[in-house]
Amino acid sequence: MAKVLSQEEIDSLLTSVKDDEQSLALDPGKNREKGVLAYDFKHPNRVSKDQIRTLENLHANFAGHYGSTLSAVMRTIVDVDLVSVDQITYAEFIMSLVTPSCTYTVQMPPLDGVCLVDFNPTLTFSFIDRMFGGNGKILATERELTGIERSVMGKLAKKLYLDLKKSWEHIVEVHIEQVSFETNPQFIQIVPPTETVIAVSFQIKLFQSTGLLTICYPYVSLETVILKLSAQNWIDSTKKKNIENDRQINANNLGIVNTELTAELLKTELKMREFLKLQIGDVVRSDKKIMAPVEIYVNNRRKYVARPGLLATKRAFQIVKIMNEEN
């Protein structure tokens, strides 16, 4: 039940509001200070907001693909949502990881350097429990993975690489190769601690358990393609990809169409009286010479001009001209 304020409490609240308004009027600079953001000149933002948005679009696309993949593997609905794309130092990123962890180092040529893929322990044990017939319950335990558990997570990681590769195709075609598996993030030194990295975080929901999946890109890896990480380039590449997909779909659909192909060897005119008198062994003369090219029809429409001949023991035609709408 809501508490009813007394008149004294109401008067006290109104008085405090008036005091705050008077203090802001006397010192207007106090209000402006609230909108001031500190800027660290030692660690400037090396990736622009436009490029960050492109990375967000790229990994939001990946989240949809990987969610479908996990749902098929786990035989239940798995939600993968993009949480954030942060620009931090490598030391800050390592401190945010849990030990023991399930962390993979990968190479993504033509991107330089090594990238990280980290599965949160809560998420890892939920996947393992589900893969072995459980309901994906949260296991309150802190231990390293066994050999069998590492094999199971390795298969899920390989599927992640395939979906991540498809998402990067809009920007650049990458080839993802796993380098190592680590359980202690403190031992992973892919770049200096003060180096800028892009940490992409995903929230994965499986039944009642929720865990984080994190992908870390050092700035040196993105530097080679940083100019391509623009909104306009993302839109253009997406349109180009859609056009290519449509072309491939149309080509596949047309590839199974059955059509009639005929060749007209000769053409002549006969009177009905002459036609009725034809017998076996009679010769019908034509105005077309024996070495003259013949016309090829596709579904009763003239499409090609060809020369008759033999290919091994079969009759064949060699196309010498393609007819168009003009001729």
Steps between C-alpha positions, in 0.01 A plus 500: 500500500639845405603728786299824541722805565410741777478874444832556678678253269346668192618844620850363562524361145383829346755692706786277385400545135500880539843492665641298205355743245648798684845339519495432124398859431789632711754261345399414138835332440397217735229393255735506203754278677253212499526473119882501492668170410858429592735429207815294549770632267722201581241260355309683225215335310665354192177368347237757403132479594408429138739204493367377834147504357617295204650243739169498689309423179750230405480322835123543531484304174734241652282474813200400287696234311664354812169494687351285223805272502491448877125439493553218250785348701331532842159394363335793676467877461825684573497881497819685405481878549768760434564687827777749421797588284755670728834663430726427800857406581614140489577504876141604576367225275710227665392617847135459398544128422438223754757237599489211415362588157434345161699730272613442142764698312442520125659650193280668239707570189512744327456667842831527682574375849302262721141538626324349802171315541393445862207292631394590854523197740126520576426482129757226443363259761141569389593399145678187623211398724256541210723310255510203738122482534433747781280808497785753495499563876754731664783308669645677806855380445836654419727255322676449171337305220572131457622357171151392392352838596771680305415287195131596530579873532745471211216393269289799610799728444545368144136581424559848641793550260282408202223746596753773580665448162162544325438826686842641408442427128314833470828680585782262409529125447685358801633151572474412869760260642512395865841549663460380860265427789562670836343469845683794668451833318790654693742288297367625166710792377408573141568876527653734764270577798452863393409414140148588384265208431138470388301275735172369356269348763202271441242373747394141439186360663445125530196402708550673837875554466664807353864553411730728305688433180776751427706557186808721526662671199831681556516831317803376304275228354234745386749760377534336158122522435417806712416709192243240389316523833269779389122507485496574126739213423285267713185599310669465160651162582167376637321599178773335291472183707122493458533544123751214484271278708205579274708423191607166648141411593376587151782301341413194711132532414572531129745213509224243551264631227435247220481655153466377141794555263444432129700551179337583167707322234306625198181669396311466172154538351295219344161500338243279661477285181878441510495426875231234460702326225817467715635145532796334667819583308376830356733801525370839615708790373574804713642843420744477797852383420636193677781701675277794592448566877179388665280677753460380861170559681445510878133445587409588138693828515803549271807548722814374319655439159715185482685266266405130500766233552606201708647475850649153528208281391226751584340769287587847626482870418765767537351839594638778282261783586261604778179663386371810681177695493611712201574213260 
